[in-house]
Amino acid sequence: ALDLWRRHLSNTMLFSCVLFQHGYYLQMQPDGTMDSTRDESSSFSQFNLIPVGLRIVAIQGAKTGLYLAMNSEGYLYTSEHFTPECKFKESVFENYYVTYSSMLYRQTQSGRSWYIGINRDGQIMKGNRVKKTKGAAHFLPKVIEVAMYKEPSLHELASEPVSPPRKTVKTSDSPSLKNGRKEAPKADAS
């Protein structure tokens, strides 16, 4: 499964960013603990947002290489391996804030999603306590770097100049297809 994941990564775009909220930056410590900091230059607050589906991302600590995950109780934790608990739905709002909700867990009765959140004191919140309409769930990603792997994006393909189509000259000696088969060149009757 890990090799399949690595092959998938080799065909995606990778966004390195910091996730900023209420004056705090989400950070992943070297031992895997999650907390926040006010230090904008902390290397532990840099994350790779890896697309794993349509509007679905994996969040990986750029320094640690660990994946951010949410367990069945709503707590954030880190994982060495990509698992279903590492998938987050990324939603962008008109004010450019972004929310990240667990793809696996939600409220049983209401169906409300569980979100990554930081409260006003900089504490990481349980996902089942964070609502998408509250500021605790609204992050402002600051992009540091975008890396392209193998496949170009559709935007880049559209911006490349298109060469004019070449005319092909049909000569009497060249074979042609008729009903899916090559037709031999016709001999001169003279």
N, C-alpha and C positions, 0 to 999 in steps of 0.2 A: 504494500500500500504506500510506503514511503517513496519508493522509486516512481510510482505512478504520480504522486504529488510533485516530486522534483521535475518530472517531465512536463507536468502542467505548468509549473513555475517558469520553465524555460521558454514558454510561449506567452508570457504576460508582461504587462507594464508594472513597474514597481514604483510606488510613491513613498518617498521618505518625508516624514512630517513630524511636527509636534502637535499634540492635542491640548488646546488651551481652553480653560474654563474658570470663570470667577477670579482671574488673576493667578490661577494655578496651572501648572503643566502636569499632566499625567506622566508618571515615570515608573519604570520597571527596574528594580534594584538587581545587582549581580546575583544575589541569592534567590531571585524570583519573586520577591515580595512586591506588591503594588502599593504605591502611595503617590503623593503629589509634591511638587516643589514650586517655589516662586522664581527659582533660578532658570532663566530662559536659556542659558548656555549649557545646562546639564546634559551630558551625553546620554544619560539614562532616560531622558524624556523624548528621544527620537525613536520613531516607529516606522516600520514599513507597512503600508497598506497594500495588501496583495489581493487583487480581484480573483475570486473563486467561483463567481457566478454573476448573474445580472443583479447589480446593486448589492452584492454580497461580498464581504471582504474578510480576510484573515488579518489580524493585527499582530505584527511580530516586532519585538524589541530589536532595534538596529544594533545595539551593543551586545545584548545577551543572546540573541538568536532564538529566544523562547517565544511561544505563542500565547497571546492573551486568551483566556477562556472564561466562561461563566458556568458554574455548577448548578445542580437542580435546586439548591437553596438560594440562589441569586448572588452568591459570592464570586468575586473575580479571583482567578488564580492563574498561574502560568503552567505551560506544558512544553516539554521538549519536542513532542510530536504533534502534528496537526490532527485534530479529532473533530467530530461534529460539534462539540462544545466550543470550538474555536471560530465558528462561523457567526458573523454579525451582519445584520442588514443595515446598510448605510442609507440614511434618508437625509436629503438636503432641503432646507426650507428657504423661502423667499428672502429671508434676512441673511442668507449664506451660512447659517449655523447648521451643523450636522449632528445627527443622533445615530447611535450605534445600539441596535437591539439584538438580543439573542435570537438566533434562528431556531433554537431547539426548545427554549422554555418560555412560558407565558403564564398568566394567571389562569387557574383552572376554571373558575366560574365565568369571569367576564371575558377571558381571551385577550386581555391587555398584555402587550409586550413588556419584557423586562429590558431595561436600558442600563448602559454604563453611565455612571454619574459621579460627580464630585460636589460635595456640599460647600457652603460658604466658608467653612473652616478648613477646607482642603482635604477632608476625609473622604475616602472611597465609600460609596454607598452600595447597599445591597440592591441588585437589579430589580427585585420585586417591590422596592420602595420608591423607585424613580419613575416619574411620569414624563411623557414626551413633551408636555406643555410647560414643564417647569425648567427653570434655568440650569438646574443641576445636570440635566441631560444634554444641554446645548454646548457643543464643542465648536471651536473655530480652528480647523486644521491650518497650519502654516506650512506650506510645501517647501521643502529644502531642496529636493532633487527628484527628478523623474528619470528612471532608467528604462530603456527599451530592450526587450529580449526577443530576438529572432523575428517575430511577426510585426510588420509595421501597422500602425493604426489606420483606420479608414480615412482619417483626416489627412494623413501624410500621403496616402495614395491619390487622393483627389487633388492635392496641390502640386504633384509632379506633372511636368509638361507631357502632354500626350503627343506622340509622334504621328504624323499623318499616315493613313493606311497606304501600304505599297500596292501598286498595280501589278497584277500578275499577267504576264503575256502568255496567251495560249498559242502554242505552235502546233502544227499538224503532226509533229513527231512525238509530242508529249502524250502519255497515256491519260485517259480520262476515266471517271467512274460512271458506270451505268448499272443501275439496280444493285449497287454495292460491290460490283466487280470491275476489275480493270478491263478496259477495252483496248485491244491492240491497235497500234497506229495503222491507218489504212494505206495500202500501197497505191502508187500512181497507176492509172489505167493506161498510160501511154507507152 
